[in-house]
């Protein structure tokens, strides 16, 4: 009887060990940076060929000022840009010997866009009448991609690295449709705001938002 109980206990311990071996080292966390931002993610290895990842990226920059010439007029452009993206991605790795992978998934673009504010640098003269540039007004332009967007791409590097730490690169694109455009104009330029719909039509072909990421993964 004692031998039987010992055998059962050994079998139970072996089963628990097998289950542990089956599930350990299948998890990783990662930090990434690139377009459309930087952030972190969690990865899970489903089997030899498939992985799933949940990622979050963000980015924000403001007060980028430069002078340009538009239609013969010198203007100052003060721009800001921001992004917020949540990705649910699935990876297929054709070979266990090569770290090449195909990636697809669905993402939520909380707002990926640019916001330039345009102001004339020079005064405008009409005969003896001089209009100061600050009295002419400014154009506040907002161009944003948002909503649910499918994603497709490819890359190199394992979602859950074989060693403790792994490095990877990924190249892909979101299909977000054309951006939403808002124009707010002040003073003498107020009628310009009616051109937002026309600008949306002109930008409709810019439906793809690139994703280029460098990734550092740590196996748990």
C-alpha positions in Angstrom: 0.0 0.0 0.0 2.8 2.3 0.9 4.5 1.7 -2.5 1.2 2.4 -4.3 0.8 5.7 -2.5 4.3 6.7 -3.2 3.9 5.9 -6.9 0.7 8.0 -7.1 2.4 10.9 -5.3 5.3 10.7 -7.8 2.9 10.6 -10.7 1.0 13.7 -9.4 4.3 15.6 -8.9 5.4 14.7 -12.4 2.1 15.9 -13.8 2.3 19.2 -12.0 5.9 19.5 -13.3 4.8 18.8 -16.9 2.1 21.4 -16.7 4.6 23.9 -15.3 7.1 23.2 -18.0 4.3 23.5 -20.6 3.3 27.1 -19.5 6.5 28.6 -18.1 8.5 31.0 -20.2 5.5 31.8 -22.4 5.1 35.4 -21.2 7.1 38.5 -21.9 6.9 42.3 -21.4 8.4 44.7 -23.9 9.2 48.3 -24.4 9.0 49.8 -27.9 9.7 53.1 -29.6 9.2 54.5 -33.1 6.1 55.5 -35.1 3.5 56.3 -33.9 5.1 56.7 -30.5 6.7 54.8 -27.6 5.2 52.5 -25.0 5.0 49.0 -23.5 3.3 45.7 -24.3 2.6 42.2 -23.0 3.2 39.1 -25.2 2.1 35.5 -24.8 3.4 32.6 -26.8 0.5 30.4 -27.9 2.6 27.7 -29.5 5.7 27.4 -31.7 4.3 29.5 -34.5 1.8 31.9 -33.0 2.0 34.7 -30.5 -0.4 37.4 -29.2 0.5 40.9 -28.0 -1.4 43.7 -26.3 0.4 47.1 -26.8 0.0 50.7 -25.9 1.8 53.6 -27.6 1.7 57.4 -27.0 3.5 60.5 -28.2 3.2 64.2 -27.8 5.3 67.2 -28.9 4.4 70.9 -29.0 5.7 74.3 -30.1 7.6 73.3 -33.2 8.0 76.6 -34.9 9.3 77.3 -38.4 9.0 79.8 -41.2 7.7 78.8 -44.6 6.7 80.4 -47.8 3.1 79.7 -49.0 1.8 81.3 -52.2 4.5 83.9 -52.1 3.8 84.9 -48.5 6.1 84.3 -45.6 4.3 82.6 -42.7 5.2 81.2 -39.3 3.9 77.7 -38.6 3.7 76.6 -35.0 2.9 72.9 -34.9 2.1 70.2 -32.4 1.7 66.4 -32.9 0.3 63.7 -30.7 -0.8 60.0 -30.8 -2.5 57.4 -28.6 -2.8 53.8 -29.9 -3.9 50.5 -28.4 -2.9 47.4 -30.4 -4.1 43.8 -30.3 -1.7 41.9 -32.5 -1.3 38.3 -33.7 2.1 37.0 -34.9 2.8 34.1 -37.2 6.4 32.9 -37.2 6.9 30.4 -40.2 10.2 28.9 -38.9 11.5 28.3 -35.4 15.1 28.8 -36.7 14.5 32.3 -38.2 13.0 35.2 -36.3 11.0 36.6 -39.3 7.3 37.0 -38.6 4.1 38.2 -40.1 1.9 40.4 -38.0 -1.8 41.3 -38.2 -4.4 42.6 -35.8 -6.9 45.3 -34.9 -6.1 48.7 -33.2 -7.8 51.6 -31.7 -6.4 55.0 -32.7 -7.3 57.4 -29.9 -6.0 60.2 -32.0 -3.0 60.4 -34.3 -2.6 63.8 -35.7 -0.9 67.1 -36.3 -2.1 70.6 -35.4 -0.3 73.5 -37.2 -1.2 77.1 -36.4 -0.4 79.4 -39.3 0.3 83.2 -39.0 1.6 85.7 -41.6 5.0 87.0 -40.7 4.6 90.3 -42.6 2.1 93.2 -42.6 0.0 93.6 -45.8 -0.4 96.9 -47.6 -3.3 98.1 -49.8 -2.1 101.5 -51.1 -1.7 103.7 -48.1 -3.5 101.2 -45.9 -1.2 98.9 -43.8 -2.8 96.0 -42.0 -0.7 94.5 -39.2 -0.1 90.7 -39.5 -1.6 90.1 -36.1 -4.8 91.8 -37.2 -5.2 89.6 -40.3 -5.7 86.6 -38.1 -4.4 83.0 -38.0 -5.4 79.6 -39.2 -5.6 76.7 -36.7 -5.6 73.5 -38.6 -6.2 70.1 -37.0 -5.7 66.8 -39.0 -6.5 63.6 -37.0 -6.8 59.9 -37.7 -8.9 58.1 -35.1 -11.1 55.1 -34.5 -10.8 51.3 -35.1 -8.2 50.4 -37.7 -6.9 47.0 -39.0 -3.2 46.5 -39.0 -0.8 44.4 -41.1 3.0 44.2 -41.0 6.1 42.1 -40.8 9.2 42.1 -38.6 12.2 40.4 -37.0 12.5 39.3 -33.4 10.5 37.0 -31.2 7.6 38.2 -29.1 8.8 36.0 -26.3 12.6 35.7 -26.7 14.5 32.4 -26.4 16.9 34.0 -24.0 16.1 36.4 -21.2 16.2 39.5 -23.4 15.5 39.9 -27.1 15.5 42.8 -29.6 13.2 43.2 -32.6 12.1 45.5 -35.4 8.7 45.8 -37.0 7.3 47.5 -40.1 3.6 47.9 -40.9 0.7 50.1 -41.4 -2.8 50.8 -40.1 -5.7 51.4 -42.5 -7.4 54.3 -40.8 -9.2 55.9 -43.7 -8.9 59.6 -44.5 -8.3 62.0 -41.6 -10.8 64.3 -40.0 -10.0 67.9 -40.7 -11.0 71.0 -38.6 -10.1 74.6 -39.5 -10.6 77.4 -37.1 -9.7 80.8 -38.6 -9.8 84.2 -36.9 -10.3 87.9 -37.9 -10.0 88.5 -41.7 -9.4 84.8 -42.4 -12.7 83.5 -40.9 -14.2 82.3 -44.2 -11.2 79.9 -44.6 -12.9 77.6 -42.1 -15.4 76.6 -44.9 -12.6 74.8 -46.7 -12.3 72.0 -44.1 -14.6 69.7 -46.1 -12.6 70.3 -49.3 -9.3 69.6 -47.5 -10.8 66.3 -46.1 -11.6 65.2 -49.6 -8.0 66.1 -50.8 -6.5 64.1 -47.9 -8.8 61.1 -48.3 -6.1 59.2 -50.1 -3.9 59.4 -47.0 -5.6 56.5 -45.4 -2.6 54.5 -44.3 -0.8 55.4 -41.0 2.7 53.8 -40.8 4.0 51.9 -37.8 7.8 51.4 -37.5 8.9 50.1 -34.1 12.1 49.0 -32.4 11.3 46.6 -29.5 13.1 45.3 -26.4 11.4 42.2 -24.9 12.1 40.6 -21.5 11.0 37.0 -20.9 9.2 36.4 -17.6 
